[in-house]
């Protein structure tokens, strides 16, 4: 997990696009949620300011419902796992990206 975070700058952004963010940060989030539960909160990967800033990265890529900043691996119409920003909204109070871009097929992981 430290190697993953080392690829993220201190402002909480990455040179990879929305697809990489969704893939990598979803696994980071799942792992740390389970670890926090397993340790009764003794280990909490969500207390990091860098992780909090990274949690808002996806939302910052959307101009509006139909237009997203495209770079690296991102394509027009890139989807994200719907559970991830919902989890992050509950954790940090971040804004939600457009719901229409969420992939509900991955909702079973919430």
HUTAUR-V581972 format. One line per field, one symbol per residue. ss: DSSP state (H for helix, E for strand, C for the rest). phi: phi as a letter, one per 40 degrees, with the letter a starting at -180 (. if undefined). burial: # if it has 16 or more other ideal C-beta (glycine too) atoms within 10 Angstrom, else .. Layout:
# HUTAUR-V581972
ss->???
phi->???
burial->???
This chain:
# HUTAUR-V581972
ss->CHHHHHCCCCCCCCCCCHHHHHHHHHHHHHHHHHHHHHCCCCCCCCCCHHHHHHHCHHHHCECCCCCECCCCCCCCCCCEEHHHHHHHHHHHCCCCCCHHHEEHHHHHHC
phi->.ccdcccbcccgbbccccccdccccccdcddccccccccggcbbccccccccccccccdccccadbbbcbafccbdgdbbcdccccdccccbgccccddcccbccccccc
burial->.......#...#.#.###..##.###.###.#...#.........#....########..##.....#.....#...########.##.....#..#...##...#....
